[in-house]
Amino acid sequence: MPSPANEEGTERLLAKDHFDDISDNEIGQSRHHTPQALSRTKLPTSFGTKLSVSVNVLFFLCILFLLRMRSSQNAPFTQVLYSPAQSAIQYETVLFNEGSETRGVQSEYIGISDSADAAWEEIDFVILRIDKQSATKLTHPTLGIPGDTGSYVVTLDVFHQLHCLNMIRKSLFPEKYHYWDGENPELEMTHKVHCVEQLRQSLMCSSDITPIPWRWVDEAQESFPSSVTSHTCRNFSNIHEWAKEHALPGGWLAFDAKTKIEY
């Protein structure tokens, strides 16, 4: 018959075996439910959420980039200062000609024919009228149009520059064009100097960076710069149409420059 001591020892061994079983099974299983384990259990859900958000943000940025790229095709150069005609701005690629009749260049603006004069007259100085809302946005204030309440006078500098260029063109052919008729040679010279300076400023302002290549001319056995190059240009026809739509009826004759109307 086992002694009490032996029974007590047996109970301790059984208890130890039971504790070992708990350690190996139940305690081992409980380790899977520690905070770290729970965090790892939630990891797939948390990672999926972050991945979804990241993909959506990336998709949004791609759409935004494509929209900016598309808009930049119509506006490669930013018009920083306000112009009432900025809605007419579109860009196109234009192949320049050499501007020489002797080389077979066909241009309606070359020569001293009546048709050439008409072409230049069509793009000459245009007086425009704009509403008060547009006038108040101008960088420099303008004046109102007498007899036309709520309308204000402007022109676009491109037409001023073309007017100047046409005047210089005519001065090259004094036998045909008597621009001033010799009435005021000092004023004539002042006007020419003004026009040259205006065109200089405009050319430097726009600073066309189109590369002009050189080409070899067999007849001369020499290389020359070639003006026949493609340029990124504002669509002049669009701007001209906008100007005609906003032209002051009657032009210069209809504008009373001796009456001051401010806003």
ABEGO torsion letter per residue (X at the ends): XBBAAAAAAAAAAAAAAAAAAAAAAAAAAAAAABAAAAAAAAAAAAAAAAAAAAAAAAAAAAAAAAAAAAAAAABABBBABBBAAAAABBBBBBBBBAGBAAAGBBBAABEABAAAAAAAAAABBBBBBBBAAAAAABABBBBBBBGBBGBBBBBBAAAAAAAAAAAAAAAABAAABBAAGGABAAAAAAAAAAAAAAAAAAAAAAGBABBBBBBBBAAAGBBBBBABBBBBBBBAAAAAAAAAAABBBGEAAABBAABBBBX
